[in-house]
Amino acid sequence: MDLKKYIEYCFIEGTERENQCKRVIESLGYVMNKTEYVEDRYKHIDFRLTGLNDTTYIFDFKGDKEGHKLGLDGYTWIETKNVEGNIGWFYAENLNSLMFELPDRYILVDIDGLRKFCGAMLSIINETSVLKPVDDYILYQRYGRLDEMFRMPFSHMTKYIIESFYK
């Protein structure tokens, strides 16, 4: 598959995963509104969720995808800088939560608590970036790219889960 077709496939797959999440959550009586392109692309805001705990949750959706070992015994990659070298979704200033897709559920996670925890872990473990991931919380930059990320076990997120929505 050439690059253009792969990017198109990923976009379609991601949109379907977002729509599936929206259907599940709205079937429980909550309201999820998709943001406009500019907010999604440049501010990392995918949705606003209302009707839960008298709070509006503003989040980026992280779907199940290759490269992630999902489930609470697995891990995910956290993006600190995007492919253009700009601020990654983990540090997007307008988010108050993240939504992760797991095999059997979606989890809404408090991003402020997660940032504090990860910041402490990153400062303990990292003095400089490395070229390949060796372990959790090691900053990693793909060769020839401007992005930066680290791997995090899902089990470390459990105390930051606001709500779980089962599929």
Backbone torsions as a table, in degrees:
resi	resn	phi	psi	omega
1	MET	NA	128.2	179.3
2	ASP	-74.3	166.4	-173.8
3	LEU	-59.2	-43.4	-178.5
4	LYS	-61.8	-43.6	179.3
5	LYS	-68.0	-35.9	178.7
6	TYR	-65.7	-43.5	178.4
7	ILE	-62.6	-42.6	177.9
8	GLU	-62.4	-43.9	178.0
9	TYR	-59.4	-46.1	-179.8
10	CYS	-62.2	-40.3	178.7
11	PHE	-62.9	-47.2	-179.5
12	ILE	-63.8	-45.4	178.9
13	GLU	-61.6	-44.4	179.1
14	GLY	-63.2	-41.5	178.5
15	THR	-63.6	-41.2	178.6
16	GLU	-65.1	-39.8	178.1
17	ARG	-64.5	-41.4	176.0
18	GLU	-61.6	-44.6	-179.5
19	ASN	-63.8	-38.5	177.8
20	GLN	-63.5	-43.6	178.0
21	CYS	-60.7	-45.5	179.5
22	LYS	-59.3	-43.8	179.1
23	ARG	-61.7	-44.6	-179.8
24	VAL	-61.8	-49.5	-175.2
25	ILE	-69.2	-40.2	179.0
26	GLU	-69.9	-26.2	176.2
27	SER	-66.9	-17.4	178.3
28	LEU	-91.8	1.4	176.2
29	GLY	98.5	3.0	178.1
30	TYR	-91.5	166.0	179.2
31	VAL	-115.7	127.6	177.4
32	MET	-122.5	119.0	179.8
33	ASN	-108.9	126.4	177.1
34	LYS	-74.4	139.3	179.6
35	THR	-83.2	167.1	175.8
36	GLU	-74.7	164.6	-175.4
37	TYR	-53.3	-45.8	-175.1
38	VAL	-63.1	-43.6	178.1
39	GLU	-64.8	-41.6	-179.8
40	ASP	-63.8	-52.5	-173.3
41	ARG	-71.7	-43.6	-171.3
42	TYR	-103.7	-20.0	179.9
43	LYS	-113.8	-1.1	178.0
44	HIS	63.7	27.1	178.7
45	ILE	-103.3	115.2	178.2
46	ASP	-92.8	-42.4	-173.4
47	PHE	-144.6	161.1	165.9
48	ARG	-120.5	128.5	-178.7
49	LEU	-113.0	126.1	177.6
50	THR	-125.0	160.3	177.7
51	GLY	99.9	2.4	-179.3
52	LEU	-118.3	118.1	176.0
53	ASN	58.5	28.3	179.7
54	ASP	53.4	30.5	-179.6
55	THR	-127.9	146.1	169.9
56	THR	-95.9	118.1	179.2
57	TYR	-95.0	124.2	-179.6
58	ILE	-108.9	116.2	-171.6
59	PHE	-141.3	160.1	169.8
60	ASP	-100.0	135.8	-178.5
61	PHE	-92.8	129.4	178.7
62	LYS	-116.8	100.7	-177.2
63	GLY	-78.9	162.7	174.6
64	ASP	-64.1	122.6	179.1
65	LYS	-148.5	166.4	179.1
66	GLU	-58.6	147.5	179.6
67	GLY	95.1	-8.8	178.0
68	HIS	-112.6	136.5	171.3
69	LYS	-99.9	103.3	-169.5
70	LEU	-87.6	168.3	-175.8
71	GLY	104.6	159.2	-177.2
72	LEU	-65.7	-13.2	174.8
73	ASP	-96.5	5.9	-178.5
74	GLY	-105.4	-154.2	-178.0
75	TYR	-146.8	170.1	173.2
76	THR	-140.7	166.4	175.9
77	TRP	-99.8	134.5	-180.0
78	ILE	-107.8	122.9	-176.5
79	GLU	-91.8	116.6	177.1
80	THR	-96.1	-28.5	172.5
81	LYS	-133.4	140.8	-179.3
82	ASN	-84.6	-178.6	-175.2
83	VAL	-64.0	-16.5	176.9
84	GLU	-94.0	0.6	-179.4
85	GLY	85.0	3.7	178.5
86	ASN	-86.5	175.4	-179.0
87	ILE	-54.5	131.3	179.1
88	GLY	-82.3	172.1	-175.9
89	TRP	-62.1	-26.9	-178.0
90	PHE	-65.1	-29.6	-178.9
91	TYR	-107.9	12.5	178.5
92	ALA	-60.5	126.3	-168.5
93	GLU	-71.7	-22.4	-175.5
94	ASN	-92.6	-1.2	-179.6
95	LEU	-84.7	143.2	169.4
96	ASN	-118.3	1.5	-179.8
97	SER	-162.8	169.7	173.2
98	LEU	-131.0	150.2	175.0
99	MET	-118.5	119.2	178.2
100	PHE	-107.5	138.0	173.3
101	GLU	-91.9	125.3	172.9
102	LEU	-111.7	169.4	-176.8
103	PRO	-56.1	-35.7	-175.3
104	ASP	-113.9	-1.2	-175.0
105	ARG	-164.8	172.9	170.4
106	TYR	-114.0	138.5	176.6
107	ILE	-118.9	129.8	175.4
108	LEU	-94.1	123.5	-170.8
109	VAL	-120.2	136.9	175.5
110	ASP	-69.9	114.8	-174.8
111	ILE	-76.4	-30.1	-179.1
112	ASP	-65.4	-46.0	176.8
113	GLY	-62.8	-40.7	179.3
114	LEU	-63.8	-40.5	178.8
115	ARG	-63.2	-43.4	179.7
116	LYS	-62.7	-46.0	179.7
117	PHE	-61.4	-50.3	-177.9
118	CYS	-65.6	-37.6	177.8
119	GLY	-58.8	-42.9	178.0
120	ALA	-65.2	-43.6	179.8
121	MET	-64.1	-43.1	-179.1
122	LEU	-65.7	-39.7	-178.6
123	SER	-70.3	-29.8	177.6
124	ILE	-71.9	-43.5	-170.1
125	ILE	-89.2	-36.4	-172.1
126	ASN	-103.4	130.4	167.5
127	GLU	-107.1	-33.0	175.8
128	THR	-144.8	162.9	175.9
129	SER	-69.9	154.6	176.7
130	VAL	-119.7	166.6	-177.0
131	LEU	-86.9	-18.2	176.6
132	LYS	-145.4	149.6	-177.6
133	PRO	-72.7	135.1	178.9
134	VAL	-110.8	-32.7	-174.9
135	ASP	-158.9	179.0	177.2
136	ASP	-65.8	146.3	176.9
137	TYR	66.8	22.9	173.2
138	ILE	-99.4	122.0	178.7
139	LEU	-64.2	137.0	-174.1
140	TYR	-135.0	136.2	175.1
141	GLN	-127.5	126.9	-179.4
142	ARG	-68.6	142.5	-178.4
143	TYR	-56.2	128.8	178.1
144	GLY	76.3	7.4	-178.7
145	ARG	-116.7	162.9	178.7
146	LEU	-99.9	-5.2	-177.2
147	ASP	-74.0	162.1	177.9
148	GLU	-145.9	137.7	-175.9
149	MET	-153.6	170.5	171.8
150	PHE	-144.6	158.0	-179.9
151	ARG	-94.2	139.3	-179.0
152	MET	-135.6	132.5	175.2
153	PRO	-68.6	137.3	176.2
154	PHE	-60.9	-30.4	-178.6
155	SER	-60.7	-24.4	178.4
156	HIS	-77.4	-11.5	179.8
157	MET	-89.2	-13.2	-167.9
158	THR	-56.7	-36.7	-178.7
159	LYS	-76.7	-6.3	178.5
160	TYR	-104.9	3.7	179.5
161	ILE	-72.3	124.0	176.6
162	ILE	-82.8	-43.6	-176.8
163	GLU	-159.0	148.7	172.9
164	SER	-114.2	138.1	178.9
165	PHE	-121.5	109.1	-176.2
166	TYR	-79.5	141.7	-178.2
167	LYS	-71.7	NA	NA
